[in-house]
């Protein structure tokens, strides 16, 4: 007769699912399967947390809702972690964030764009002529970095 597996967990464990629990001890988070710790990471290491919790979901050890409930994170965040693991693998959690692109509106470009706007040319025309996204020009106008020509009023 096969022996049943008894879920024996240390007393300080917070259960995630019926077979997986976690405990924070000092500044380290430990994940347990029964009495065996299976993962650990520093409490401040968010990338490792995201990787481990998404692995628990992908491997079928816990559901997204169980992770959300156990750690108090949003369900959309958990969905993003799982999606990242499936699309990019474990290394996706440790990629450097993309930096900002180079500034498009350099002082020279701003003065050229302002000259065109002062002539009465439209934002679309200025953007096309300078090879800049129209939204970049519109944003500069709304922020006051560029000014449209005043419309002449009859009278």
N, CA, C and O atoms as a GROMACS GRO file, in nm:
protein
  620
    1UNK      N    1   0.085  -0.117   0.000
    1UNK     CA    2   0.000   0.000   0.000
    1UNK      C    3   0.090   0.124   0.000
    1UNK      O    4   0.181   0.135   0.082
    2UNK      N    5   0.065   0.220  -0.094
    2UNK     CA    6   0.150   0.340  -0.101
    2UNK      C    7   0.126   0.429   0.021
    2UNK      O    8   0.015   0.442   0.072
    3UNK      N    9   0.235   0.490   0.066
    3UNK     CA   10   0.227   0.580   0.180
    3UNK      C   11   0.193   0.720   0.130
    3UNK      O   12   0.251   0.766   0.031
    4UNK      N   13   0.103   0.788   0.196
    4UNK     CA   14   0.066   0.923   0.157
    4UNK      C   15   0.174   1.020   0.203
    4UNK      O   16   0.239   1.000   0.305
    5UNK      N   17   0.190   1.127   0.124
    5UNK     CA   18   0.285   1.231   0.159
    5UNK      C   19   0.217   1.327   0.255
    5UNK      O   20   0.117   1.390   0.220
    6UNK      N   21   0.269   1.338   0.373
    6UNK     CA   22   0.212   1.430   0.471
    6UNK      C   23   0.276   1.566   0.454
    6UNK      O   24   0.398   1.577   0.450
    7UNK      N   25   0.196   1.669   0.445
    7UNK     CA   26   0.254   1.803   0.432
    7UNK      C   27   0.308   1.852   0.566
    7UNK      O   28   0.235   1.916   0.643
    8UNK      N   29   0.433   1.823   0.594
    8UNK     CA   30   0.496   1.867   0.717
    8UNK      C   31   0.572   1.996   0.689
    8UNK      O   32   0.666   1.998   0.609
    9UNK      N   33   0.532   2.102   0.753
    9UNK     CA   34   0.594   2.232   0.733
    9UNK      C   35   0.639   2.287   0.867
    9UNK      O   36   0.574   2.264   0.969
   10UNK      N   37   0.750   2.360   0.870
   10UNK     CA   38   0.789   2.428   0.993
   10UNK      C   39   0.678   2.523   1.038
   10UNK      O   40   0.597   2.566   0.956
   11UNK      N   41   0.674   2.556   1.165
   11UNK     CA   42   0.564   2.634   1.221
   11UNK      C   43   0.559   2.779   1.173
   11UNK      O   44   0.452   2.840   1.177
   12UNK      N   45   0.670   2.837   1.129
   12UNK     CA   46   0.671   2.978   1.088
   12UNK      C   47   0.644   2.998   0.939
   12UNK      O   48   0.671   3.106   0.886
   13UNK      N   49   0.592   2.898   0.873
   13UNK     CA   50   0.570   2.904   0.728
   13UNK      C   51   0.433   2.966   0.697
   13UNK      O   52   0.334   2.936   0.764
   14UNK      N   53   0.429   3.051   0.596
   14UNK     CA   54   0.304   3.100   0.540
   14UNK      C   55   0.278   3.017   0.415
   14UNK      O   56   0.362   3.011   0.325
   15UNK      N   57   0.164   2.955   0.410
   15UNK     CA   58   0.134   2.866   0.298
   15UNK      C   59   0.096   2.946   0.174
   15UNK      O   60   0.020   3.043   0.181
   16UNK      N   61   0.149   2.904   0.060
   16UNK     CA   62   0.112   2.959  -0.070
   16UNK      C   63   0.007   2.867  -0.131
   16UNK      O   64  -0.101   2.912  -0.171
   17UNK      N   65   0.038   2.739  -0.137
   17UNK     CA   66  -0.055   2.637  -0.184
   17UNK      C   67  -0.048   2.522  -0.084
   17UNK      O   68   0.019   2.534   0.019
   18UNK      N   69  -0.115   2.413  -0.112
   18UNK     CA   70  -0.113   2.302  -0.017
   18UNK      C   71   0.025   2.236  -0.008
   18UNK      O   72   0.052   2.164   0.089
   19UNK      N   73   0.111   2.259  -0.105
   19UNK     CA   74   0.243   2.194  -0.105
   19UNK      C   75   0.361   2.291  -0.096
   19UNK      O   76   0.475   2.249  -0.077
   20UNK      N   77   0.335   2.421  -0.110
   20UNK     CA   78   0.442   2.521  -0.112
   20UNK      C   79   0.414   2.628  -0.007
   20UNK      O   80   0.301   2.675   0.006
   21UNK      N   81   0.517   2.665   0.068
   21UNK     CA   82   0.506   2.773   0.166
   21UNK      C   83   0.631   2.859   0.162
   21UNK      O   84   0.728   2.826   0.095
   22UNK      N   85   0.627   2.970   0.235
   22UNK     CA   86   0.745   3.056   0.242
   22UNK      C   87   0.759   3.113   0.382
   22UNK      O   88   0.663   3.119   0.459
   23UNK      N   89   0.880   3.155   0.412
   23UNK     CA   90   0.908   3.222   0.539
   23UNK      C   91   1.017   3.324   0.517
   23UNK      O   92   1.112   3.301   0.443
   24UNK      N   93   1.002   3.439   0.584
   24UNK     CA   94   1.108   3.540   0.580
   24UNK      C   95   1.182   3.528   0.711
   24UNK      O   96   1.126   3.546   0.819
   25UNK      N   97   1.309   3.498   0.700
   25UNK     CA   98   1.395   3.484   0.818
   25UNK      C   99   1.512   3.579   0.802
   25UNK      O  100   1.588   3.571   0.706
   26UNK      N  101   1.524   3.669   0.898
   26UNK     CA  102   1.619   3.778   0.891
   26UNK      C  103   1.591   3.854   0.762
   26UNK      O  104   1.480   3.905   0.746
   27UNK      N  105   1.682   3.864   0.670
   27UNK     CA  106   1.659   3.938   0.546
   27UNK      C  107   1.656   3.847   0.425
   27UNK      O  108   1.690   3.889   0.314
   28UNK      N  109   1.617   3.721   0.445
   28UNK     CA  110   1.611   3.625   0.335
   28UNK      C  111   1.473   3.560   0.333
   28UNK      O  112   1.416   3.528   0.437
   29UNK      N  113   1.421   3.541   0.212
   29UNK     CA  114   1.293   3.472   0.194
   29UNK      C  115   1.325   3.330   0.148
   29UNK      O  116   1.400   3.310   0.053
   30UNK      N  117   1.267   3.233   0.216
   30UNK     CA  118   1.285   3.091   0.184
   30UNK      C  119   1.153   3.034   0.137
   30UNK      O  120   1.048   3.065   0.194
   31UNK      N  121   1.157   2.950   0.035
   31UNK     CA  122   1.039   2.882  -0.017
   31UNK      C  123   1.055   2.734   0.018
   31UNK      O  124   1.161   2.676  -0.003
   32UNK      N  125   0.949   2.673   0.070
   32UNK     CA  126   0.956   2.536   0.119
   32UNK      C  127   0.859   2.445   0.047
   32UNK      O  128   0.747   2.485   0.013
   33UNK      N  129   0.902   2.324   0.023
   33UNK     CA  130   0.816   2.213  -0.018
   33UNK      C  131   0.827   2.114   0.095
   33UNK      O  132   0.924   2.039   0.103
   34UNK      N  133   0.728   2.112   0.183
   34UNK     CA  134   0.740   2.034   0.305
   34UNK      C  135   0.847   2.097   0.393
   34UNK      O  136   0.847   2.219   0.412
   35UNK      N  137   0.936   2.017   0.445
   35UNK     CA  138   1.042   2.072   0.530
   35UNK      C  139   1.165   2.112   0.450
   35UNK      O  140   1.261   2.166   0.505
   36UNK      N  141   1.163   2.087   0.320
   36UNK     CA  142   1.279   2.115   0.235
   36UNK      C  143   1.273   2.255   0.176
   36UNK      O  144   1.177   2.287   0.105
   37UNK      N  145   1.372   2.340   0.203
   37UNK     CA  146   1.376   2.469   0.134
   37UNK      C  147   1.417   2.444  -0.012
   37UNK      O  148   1.517   2.377  -0.038
   38UNK      N  149   1.340   2.499  -0.106
   38UNK     CA  150   1.369   2.475  -0.247
   38UNK      C  151   1.425   2.599  -0.318
   38UNK      O  152   1.496   2.586  -0.417
   39UNK      N  153   1.394   2.718  -0.268
   39UNK     CA  154   1.447   2.842  -0.324
   39UNK      C  155   1.473   2.936  -0.207
   39UNK      O  156   1.414   2.922  -0.100
   40UNK      N  157   1.561   3.033  -0.230
   40UNK     CA  158   1.577   3.143  -0.135
   40UNK      C  159   1.633   3.263  -0.212
   40UNK      O  160   1.697   3.248  -0.316
   41UNK      N  161   1.607   3.380  -0.158
   41UNK     CA  162   1.662   3.503  -0.215
   41UNK      C  163   1.659   3.611  -0.108
   41UNK      O  164   1.578   3.603  -0.015
   42UNK      N  165   1.746   3.712  -0.120
   42UNK     CA  166   1.739   3.825  -0.027
   42UNK      C  167   1.602   3.892  -0.038
   42UNK      O  168   1.546   3.901  -0.148
   43UNK      N  169   1.549   3.938   0.072
   43UNK     CA  170   1.416   4.000   0.072
   43UNK      C  171   1.409   4.121  -0.021
   43UNK      O  172   1.302   4.152  -0.074
   44UNK      N  173   1.520   4.188  -0.042
   44UNK     CA  174   1.521   4.307  -0.127
   44UNK      C  175   1.538   4.275  -0.276
   44UNK      O  176   1.530   4.366  -0.359
   45UNK      N  177   1.561   4.151  -0.312
   45UNK     CA  178   1.587   4.112  -0.451
   45UNK      C  179   1.455   4.086  -0.524
   45UNK      O  180   1.404   3.974  -0.525
   46UNK      N  181   1.402   4.191  -0.584
   46UNK     CA  182   1.272   4.180  -0.651
   46UNK      C  183   1.278   4.094  -0.777
   46UNK      O  184   1.182   4.024  -0.809
   47UNK      N  185   1.388   4.097  -0.848
   47UNK     CA  186   1.400   4.017  -0.970
   47UNK      C  187   1.392   3.869  -0.937
   47UNK      O  188   1.324   3.793  -1.007
   48UNK      N  189   1.461   3.826  -0.832
   48UNK     CA  190   1.455   3.685  -0.793
   48UNK      C  191   1.316   3.647  -0.744
   48UNK      O  192   1.266   3.538  -0.775
   49UNK      N  193   1.252   3.737  -0.670
   49UNK     CA  194   1.114   3.711  -0.625
   49UNK      C  195   1.022   3.689  -0.744
   49UNK      O  196   0.943   3.594  -0.746
   50UNK      N  197   1.034   3.776  -0.843
   50UNK     CA  198   0.949   3.764  -0.962
   50UNK      C  199   0.976   3.635  -1.039
   50UNK      O  200   0.883   3.569  -1.086
   51UNK      N  201   1.103   3.600  -1.051
   51UNK     CA  202   1.140   3.477  -1.119
   51UNK      C  203   1.085   3.355  -1.046
   51UNK      O  204   1.022   3.269  -1.107
   52UNK      N  205   1.109   3.347  -0.917
   52UNK     CA  206   1.069   3.228  -0.840
   52UNK      C  207   0.917   3.213  -0.837
   52UNK      O  208   0.866   3.103  -0.858
   53UNK      N  209   0.845   3.322  -0.812
   53UNK     CA  210   0.699   3.310  -0.805
   53UNK      C  211   0.641   3.275  -0.942
   53UNK      O  212   0.544   3.199  -0.949
   54UNK      N  213   0.697   3.328  -1.048
   54UNK     CA  214   0.646   3.291  -1.181
   54UNK      C  215   0.680   3.147  -1.215
   54UNK      O  216   0.602   3.080  -1.282
   55UNK      N  217   0.796   3.098  -1.169
   55UNK     CA  218   0.830   2.957  -1.189
   55UNK      C  219   0.732   2.866  -1.115
   55UNK      O  220   0.693   2.762  -1.167
   56UNK      N  221   0.693   2.905  -0.995
   56UNK     CA  222   0.595   2.826  -0.921
   56UNK      C  223   0.465   2.813  -0.999
   56UNK      O  224   0.402   2.707  -0.999
   57UNK      N  225   0.425   2.920  -1.065
   57UNK     CA  226   0.301   2.918  -1.143
   57UNK      C  227   0.318   2.834  -1.269
   57UNK      O  228   0.236   2.747  -1.297
   58UNK      N  229   0.424   2.859  -1.344
   58UNK     CA  230   0.447   2.788  -1.470
   58UNK      C  231   0.465   2.638  -1.448
   58UNK      O  232   0.420   2.557  -1.528
   59UNK      N  233   0.532   2.602  -1.338
   59UNK     CA  234   0.554   2.460  -1.308
   59UNK      C  235   0.433   2.392  -1.246
   59UNK      O  236   0.435   2.271  -1.225
   60UNK      N  237   0.328   2.467  -1.217
   60UNK     CA  238   0.207   2.408  -1.162
   60UNK      C  239   0.210   2.387  -1.011
   60UNK      O  240   0.122   2.319  -0.957
   61UNK      N  241   0.308   2.443  -0.942
   61UNK     CA  242   0.316   2.426  -0.797
   61UNK      C  243   0.222   2.521  -0.722
   61UNK      O  244   0.186   2.494  -0.607
   62UNK      N  245   0.182   2.630  -0.786
   62UNK     CA  246   0.090   2.726  -0.726
   62UNK      C  247   0.016   2.797  -0.838
   62UNK      O  248   0.063   2.800  -0.952
   63UNK      N  249  -0.099   2.852  -0.806
   63UNK     CA  250  -0.173   2.930  -0.905
   63UNK      C  251  -0.137   3.077  -0.889
   63UNK      O  252  -0.083   3.118  -0.787
   64UNK      N  253  -0.169   3.156  -0.990
   64UNK     CA  254  -0.143   3.299  -0.982
   64UNK      C  255  -0.219   3.359  -0.864
   64UNK      O  256  -0.165   3.443  -0.792
   65UNK      N  257  -0.342   3.318  -0.844
   65UNK     CA  258  -0.422   3.375  -0.735
   65UNK      C  259  -0.364   3.338  -0.599
   65UNK      O  260  -0.373   3.417  -0.505
   66UNK      N  261  -0.306   3.220  -0.586
   66UNK     CA  262  -0.243   3.182  -0.459
   66UNK      C  263  -0.121   3.269  -0.430
   66UNK      O  264  -0.100   3.310  -0.316
   67UNK      N  265  -0.042   3.298  -0.532
   67UNK     CA  266   0.075   3.386  -0.516
   67UNK      C  267   0.029   3.527  -0.479
   67UNK      O  268   0.083   3.589  -0.387
   68UNK      N  269  -0.072   3.577  -0.550
   68UNK     CA  270  -0.125   3.710  -0.525
   68UNK      C  271  -0.173   3.721  -0.380
   68UNK      O  272  -0.142   3.818  -0.311
   69UNK      N  273  -0.246   3.622  -0.335
   69UNK     CA  274  -0.301   3.621  -0.199
   69UNK      C  275  -0.189   3.611  -0.094
   69UNK      O  276  -0.191   3.683   0.006
   70UNK      N  277  -0.092   3.525  -0.116
   70UNK     CA  278   0.014   3.502  -0.018
   70UNK      C  279   0.106   3.624  -0.001
   70UNK      O  280   0.149   3.654   0.110
   71UNK      N  281   0.136   3.694  -0.111
   71UNK     CA  282   0.233   3.803  -0.105
   71UNK      C  283   0.170   3.942  -0.112
   71UNK      O  284   0.239   4.042  -0.093
   72UNK      N  285   0.040   3.948  -0.139
   72UNK     CA  286  -0.027   4.078  -0.145
   72UNK      C  287   0.013   4.163  -0.264
   72UNK      O  288   0.014   4.286  -0.255
   73UNK      N  289   0.047   4.099  -0.376
   73UNK     CA  290   0.080   4.174  -0.497
   73UNK      C  291  -0.044   4.180  -0.586
   73UNK      O  292  -0.141   4.108  -0.562
   74UNK      N  293  -0.042   4.265  -0.687
   74UNK     CA  294  -0.157   4.276  -0.776
   74UNK      C  295  -0.158   4.159  -0.874
   74UNK      O  296  -0.054   4.104  -0.910
   75UNK      N  297  -0.277   4.123  -0.918
   75UNK     CA  298  -0.289   4.011  -1.011
   75UNK      C  299  -0.227   4.045  -1.146
   75UNK      O  300  -0.173   3.958  -1.213
   76UNK      N  301  -0.235   4.171  -1.187
   76UNK     CA  302  -0.176   4.210  -1.316
   76UNK      C  303  -0.024   4.198  -1.310
   76UNK      O  304   0.040   4.162  -1.409
   77UNK      N  305   0.036   4.228  -1.194
   77UNK     CA  306   0.182   4.212  -1.180
   77UNK      C  307   0.219   4.066  -1.195
   77UNK      O  308   0.317   4.033  -1.263
   78UNK      N  309   0.143   3.979  -1.132
   78UNK     CA  310   0.174   3.835  -1.142
   78UNK      C  311   0.161   3.788  -1.285
   78UNK      O  312   0.242   3.708  -1.331
   79UNK      N  313   0.060   3.835  -1.356
   79UNK     CA  314   0.043   3.798  -1.497
   79UNK      C  315   0.162   3.844  -1.579
   79UNK      O  316   0.207   3.773  -1.669
   80UNK      N  317   0.213   3.963  -1.548
   80UNK     CA  318   0.330   4.015  -1.621
   80UNK      C  319   0.454   3.930  -1.594
   80UNK      O  320   0.532   3.903  -1.686
   81UNK      N  321   0.472   3.888  -1.469
   81UNK     CA  322   0.588   3.804  -1.436
   81UNK      C  323   0.583   3.672  -1.512
   81UNK      O  324   0.684   3.628  -1.568
   82UNK      N  325   0.466   3.611  -1.514
   82UNK     CA  326   0.452   3.483  -1.584
   82UNK      C  327   0.474   3.500  -1.734
   82UNK      O  328   0.540   3.418  -1.798
   83UNK      N  329   0.420   3.607  -1.788
   83UNK     CA  330   0.438   3.634  -1.931
   83UNK      C  331   0.586   3.655  -1.963
   83UNK      O  332   0.636   3.604  -2.064
   84UNK      N  333   0.657   3.730  -1.878
   84UNK     CA  334   0.800   3.754  -1.900
   84UNK      C  335   0.878   3.622  -1.897
   84UNK      O  336   0.966   3.601  -1.980
   85UNK      N  337   0.846   3.534  -1.801
   85UNK     CA  338   0.916   3.406  -1.792
   85UNK      C  339   0.891   3.323  -1.917
   85UNK      O  340   0.984   3.262  -1.971
   86UNK      N  341   0.769   3.320  -1.964
   86UNK     CA  342   0.736   3.241  -2.082
   86UNK      C  343   0.799   3.298  -2.208
   86UNK      O  344   0.840   3.222  -2.296
   87UNK      N  345   0.808   3.429  -2.218
   87UNK     CA  346   0.861   3.492  -2.340
   87UNK      C  347   1.013   3.502  -2.341
   87UNK      O  348   1.076   3.481  -2.445
   88UNK      N  349   1.073   3.536  -2.226
   88UNK     CA  350   1.216   3.564  -2.224
   88UNK      C  351   1.298   3.466  -2.142
   88UNK      O  352   1.421   3.469  -2.147
   89UNK      N  353   1.231   3.380  -2.066
   89UNK     CA  354   1.305   3.288  -1.980
   89UNK      C  355   1.354   3.357  -1.854
   89UNK      O  356   1.322   3.474  -1.830
   90UNK      N  357   1.432   3.287  -1.775
   90UNK     CA  358   1.481   3.340  -1.648
   90UNK      C  359   1.566   3.465  -1.666
   90UNK      O  360   1.561   3.556  -1.583
   91UNK      N  361   1.642   3.472  -1.774
   91UNK     CA  362   1.730   3.588  -1.794
   91UNK      C  363   1.652   3.717  -1.813
   91UNK      O  364   1.706   3.826  -1.791
   92UNK      N  365   1.526   3.708  -1.854
   92UNK     CA  366   1.444   3.827  -1.874
   92UNK      C  367   1.425   3.909  -1.748
   92UNK      O  368   1.402   4.029  -1.756
   93UNK      N  369   1.434   3.846  -1.631
   93UNK     CA  370   1.417   3.917  -1.506
   93UNK      C  371   1.542   3.993  -1.464
   93UNK      O  372   1.536   4.076  -1.373
   94UNK      N  373   1.653   3.966  -1.529
   94UNK     CA  374   1.779   4.026  -1.488
   94UNK      C  375   1.839   4.116  -1.596
   94UNK      O  376   1.955   4.156  -1.586
   95UNK      N  377   1.761   4.146  -1.700
   95UNK     CA  378   1.807   4.237  -1.805
   95UNK      C  379   1.814   4.378  -1.750
   95UNK      O  380   1.735   4.417  -1.664
   96UNK      N  381   1.910   4.454  -1.801
   96UNK     CA  382   1.917   4.594  -1.763
   96UNK      C  383   1.799   4.666  -1.827
   96UNK      O  384   1.766   4.638  -1.943
   97UNK      N  385   1.736   4.758  -1.755
   97UNK     CA  386   1.625   4.832  -1.815
   97UNK      C  387   1.675   4.917  -1.931
   97UNK      O  388   1.786   4.969  -1.930
   98UNK      N  389   1.589   4.930  -2.029
   98UNK     CA  390   1.625   5.014  -2.144
   98UNK      C  391   1.640   5.157  -2.098
   98UNK      O  392   1.558   5.208  -2.022
   99UNK      N  393   1.744   5.220  -2.144
   99UNK     CA  394   1.765   5.361  -2.111
   99UNK      C  395   1.683   5.451  -2.201
   99UNK      O  396   1.622   5.407  -2.299
  100UNK      N  397   1.683   5.575  -2.167
  100UNK     CA  398   1.611   5.671  -2.251
  100UNK      C  399   1.688   5.691  -2.381
  100UNK      O  400   1.811   5.682  -2.385
  101UNK      N  401   1.613   5.718  -2.483
  101UNK     CA  402   1.678   5.746  -2.612
  101UNK      C  403   1.734   5.887  -2.611
  101UNK      O  404   1.702   5.968  -2.524
  102UNK      N  405   1.817   5.914  -2.708
  102UNK     CA  406   1.878   6.046  -2.719
  102UNK      C  407   1.770   6.152  -2.739
  102UNK      O  408   1.666   6.126  -2.799
  103UNK      N  409   1.796   6.269  -2.688
  103UNK     CA  410   1.701   6.378  -2.700
  103UNK      C  411   1.686   6.416  -2.847
  103UNK      O  412   1.784   6.441  -2.918
  104UNK      N  413   1.561   6.420  -2.891
  104UNK     CA  414   1.533   6.454  -3.030
  104UNK      C  415   1.532   6.605  -3.048
  104UNK      O  416   1.582   6.658  -3.147
  105UNK      N  417   1.474   6.674  -2.951
  105UNK     CA  418   1.461   6.819  -2.962
  105UNK      C  419   1.584   6.888  -2.903
  105UNK      O  420   1.581   6.941  -2.792
  106UNK      N  421   1.691   6.885  -2.980
  106UNK     CA  422   1.813   6.956  -2.941
  106UNK      C  423   1.786   7.106  -2.957
  106UNK      O  424   1.690   7.144  -3.023
  107UNK      N  425   1.868   7.190  -2.898
  107UNK     CA  426   1.846   7.335  -2.912
  107UNK      C  427   1.839   7.381  -3.058
  107UNK      O  428   1.761   7.471  -3.092
  108UNK      N  429   1.919   7.318  -3.145
  108UNK     CA  430   1.915   7.356  -3.286
  108UNK      C  431   1.781   7.319  -3.350
  108UNK      O  432   1.723   7.397  -3.426
  109UNK      N  433   1.732   7.200  -3.318
  109UNK     CA  434   1.605   7.154  -3.374
  109UNK      C  435   1.491   7.238  -3.319
  109UNK      O  436   1.398   7.271  -3.393
  110UNK      N  437   1.497   7.275  -3.192
  110UNK     CA  438   1.393   7.359  -3.133
  110UNK      C  439   1.387   7.495  -3.204
  110UNK      O  440   1.279   7.544  -3.235
  111UNK      N  441   1.503   7.555  -3.228
  111UNK     CA  442   1.502   7.686  -3.294
  111UNK      C  443   1.452   7.675  -3.438
  111UNK      O  444   1.381   7.763  -3.486
  112UNK      N  445   1.488   7.567  -3.507
  112UNK     CA  446   1.440   7.547  -3.644
  112UNK      C  447   1.288   7.524  -3.645
  112UNK      O  448   1.217   7.579  -3.729
  113UNK      N  449   1.241   7.442  -3.551
  113UNK     CA  450   1.097   7.415  -3.542
  113UNK      C  451   1.022   7.542  -3.507
  113UNK      O  452   0.916   7.569  -3.563
  114UNK      N  453   1.076   7.620  -3.414
  114UNK     CA  454   1.008   7.745  -3.374
  114UNK      C  455   1.001   7.842  -3.491
  114UNK      O  456   0.901   7.912  -3.508
  115UNK      N  457   1.107   7.847  -3.571
  115UNK     CA  458   1.105   7.936  -3.688
  115UNK      C  459   0.995   7.895  -3.784
  115UNK      O  460   0.925   7.981  -3.838
  116UNK      N  461   0.979   7.766  -3.806
  116UNK     CA  462   0.873   7.718  -3.896
  116UNK      C  463   0.734   7.748  -3.839
  116UNK      O  464   0.644   7.789  -3.912
  117UNK      N  465   0.718   7.728  -3.709
  117UNK     CA  466   0.588   7.755  -3.647
  117UNK      C  467   0.556   7.904  -3.651
  117UNK      O  468   0.441   7.943  -3.670
  118UNK      N  469   0.658   7.987  -3.633
  118UNK     CA  470   0.639   8.131  -3.637
  118UNK      C  471   0.596   8.177  -3.777
  118UNK      O  472   0.521   8.273  -3.791
  119UNK      N  473   0.646   8.107  -3.880
  119UNK     CA  474   0.605   8.136  -4.019
  119UNK      C  475   0.458   8.103  -4.043
  119UNK      O  476   0.399   8.144  -4.143
  120UNK      N  477   0.400   8.028  -3.949
  120UNK     CA  478   0.260   7.991  -3.964
  120UNK      C  479   0.240   7.849  -4.014
  120UNK      O  480   0.128   7.810  -4.046
  121UNK      N  481   0.346   7.773  -4.023
  121UNK     CA  482   0.334   7.634  -4.069
  121UNK      C  483   0.271   7.550  -3.960
  121UNK      O  484   0.286   7.578  -3.841
  122UNK      N  485   0.202   7.446  -4.001
  122UNK     CA  486   0.133   7.359  -3.907
  122UNK      C  487   0.228   7.261  -3.839
  122UNK      O  488   0.337   7.233  -3.888
  123UNK      N  489   0.183   7.209  -3.727
  123UNK     CA  490   0.263   7.115  -3.649
  123UNK      C  491   0.296   6.991  -3.733
  123UNK      O  492   0.409   6.941  -3.728
  124UNK      N  493   0.198   6.942  -3.808
  124UNK     CA  494   0.220   6.824  -3.892
  124UNK      C  495   0.330   6.850  -3.995
  124UNK      O  496   0.416   6.765  -4.018
  125UNK      N  497   0.325   6.966  -4.055
  125UNK     CA  498   0.423   7.003  -4.157
  125UNK      C  499   0.564   7.014  -4.097
  125UNK      O  500   0.661   6.967  -4.155
  126UNK      N  501   0.573   7.076  -3.979
  126UNK     CA  502   0.702   7.092  -3.911
  126UNK      C  503   0.760   6.954  -3.877
  126UNK      O  504   0.878   6.928  -3.899
  127UNK      N  505   0.676   6.868  -3.822
  127UNK     CA  506   0.722   6.734  -3.783
  127UNK      C  507   0.772   6.657  -3.904
  127UNK      O  508   0.876   6.592  -3.898
  128UNK      N  509   0.698   6.664  -4.014
  128UNK     CA  510   0.737   6.592  -4.135
  128UNK      C  511   0.867   6.647  -4.192
  128UNK      O  512   0.956   6.570  -4.230
  129UNK      N  513   0.879   6.778  -4.198
  129UNK     CA  514   0.999   6.841  -4.252
  129UNK      C  515   1.125   6.807  -4.171
  129UNK      O  516   1.232   6.785  -4.227
  130UNK      N  517   1.110   6.802  -4.039
  130UNK     CA  518   1.225   6.775  -3.952
  130UNK      C  519   1.247   6.626  -3.927
  130UNK      O  520   1.348   6.586  -3.867
  131UNK      N  521   1.153   6.543  -3.974
  131UNK     CA  522   1.166   6.399  -3.953
  131UNK      C  523   1.147   6.358  -3.808
  131UNK      O  524   1.212   6.265  -3.760
  132UNK      N  525   1.058   6.429  -3.739
  132UNK     CA  526   1.031   6.405  -3.598
  132UNK      C  527   0.887   6.359  -3.583
  132UNK      O  528   0.800   6.401  -3.659
  133UNK      N  529   0.863   6.273  -3.486
  133UNK     CA  530   0.728   6.228  -3.458
  133UNK      C  531   0.641   6.349  -3.423
  133UNK      O  532   0.681   6.437  -3.347
  134UNK      N  533   0.522   6.352  -3.480
  134UNK     CA  534   0.432   6.465  -3.457
  134UNK      C  535   0.398   6.482  -3.309
  134UNK      O  536   0.379   6.594  -3.261
  135UNK      N  537   0.392   6.370  -3.236
  135UNK     CA  538   0.360   6.378  -3.094
  135UNK      C  539   0.470   6.449  -3.015
  135UNK      O  540   0.443   6.512  -2.913
  136UNK      N  541   0.594   6.438  -3.062
  136UNK     CA  542   0.705   6.507  -2.996
  136UNK      C  543   0.687   6.658  -3.009
  136UNK      O  544   0.708   6.732  -2.913
  137UNK      N  545   0.649   6.703  -3.128
  137UNK     CA  546   0.627   6.846  -3.151
  137UNK      C  547   0.507   6.893  -3.069
  137UNK      O  548   0.513   6.998  -3.005
  138UNK      N  549   0.397   6.817  -3.071
  138UNK     CA  550   0.277   6.855  -2.995
  138UNK      C  551   0.307   6.864  -2.846
  138UNK      O  552   0.259   6.955  -2.778
  139UNK      N  553   0.387   6.771  -2.795
  139UNK     CA  554   0.422   6.773  -2.653
  139UNK      C  555   0.503   6.898  -2.621
  139UNK      O  556   0.480   6.963  -2.519
  140UNK      N  557   0.598   6.932  -2.707
  140UNK     CA  558   0.679   7.053  -2.685
  140UNK      C  559   0.592   7.178  -2.687
  140UNK      O  560   0.617   7.272  -2.611
  141UNK      N  561   0.490   7.180  -2.772
  141UNK     CA  562   0.398   7.294  -2.776
  141UNK      C  563   0.316   7.299  -2.648
  141UNK      O  564   0.300   7.406  -2.588
  142UNK      N  565   0.263   7.184  -2.605
  142UNK     CA  566   0.179   7.182  -2.484
  142UNK      C  567   0.260   7.216  -2.359
  142UNK      O  568   0.205   7.271  -2.264
  143UNK      N  569   0.389   7.184  -2.358
  143UNK     CA  570   0.475   7.216  -2.244
  143UNK      C  571   0.530   7.358  -2.250
  143UNK      O  572   0.593   7.405  -2.155
  144UNK      N  573   0.505   7.429  -2.361
  144UNK     CA  574   0.550   7.566  -2.373
  144UNK      C  575   0.692   7.582  -2.425
  144UNK      O  576   0.746   7.693  -2.425
  145UNK      N  577   0.755   7.472  -2.470
  145UNK     CA  578   0.891   7.482  -2.526
  145UNK      C  579   0.886   7.535  -2.668
  145UNK      O  580   0.983   7.594  -2.716
  146UNK      N  581   0.775   7.513  -2.737
  146UNK     CA  582   0.750   7.567  -2.870
  146UNK      C  583   0.616   7.641  -2.868
  146UNK      O  584   0.527   7.608  -2.790
  147UNK      N  585   0.605   7.741  -2.955
  147UNK     CA  586   0.483   7.821  -2.958
  147UNK      C  587   0.432   7.832  -3.101
  147UNK      O  588   0.508   7.860  -3.193
  148UNK      N  589   0.304   7.809  -3.117
  148UNK     CA  590   0.244   7.824  -3.250
  148UNK      C  591   0.230   7.971  -3.282
  148UNK      O  592   0.224   8.056  -3.193
  149UNK      N  593   0.226   8.000  -3.411
  149UNK     CA  594   0.208   8.138  -3.456
  149UNK      C  595   0.069   8.184  -3.418
  149UNK      O  596  -0.028   8.108  -3.423
  150UNK      N  597   0.059   8.309  -3.380
  150UNK     CA  598  -0.072   8.365  -3.346
  150UNK      C  599  -0.152   8.384  -3.474
  150UNK      O  600  -0.101   8.435  -3.575
  151UNK      N  601  -0.277   8.342  -3.468
  151UNK     CA  602  -0.362   8.359  -3.586
  151UNK      C  603  -0.403   8.506  -3.595
  151UNK      O  604  -0.439   8.569  -3.496
  152UNK      N  605  -0.396   8.557  -3.718
  152UNK     CA  606  -0.433   8.698  -3.738
  152UNK      C  607  -0.584   8.707  -3.738
  152UNK      O  608  -0.654   8.628  -3.802
  153UNK      N  609  -0.632   8.807  -3.665
  153UNK     CA  610  -0.777   8.826  -3.655
  153UNK      C  611  -0.817   8.937  -3.750
  153UNK      O  612  -0.752   9.041  -3.757
  154UNK      N  613  -0.926   8.913  -3.823
  154UNK     CA  614  -0.972   9.020  -3.914
  154UNK      C  615  -1.022   9.139  -3.834
  154UNK      O  616  -1.086   9.125  -3.730
  155UNK      N  617  -0.992   9.256  -3.886
  155UNK     CA  618  -1.053   9.370  -3.822
  155UNK      C  619  -0.965   9.474  -3.790
  155UNK      O  620  -1.007   9.576  -3.735
   0.00000   0.00000   0.00000
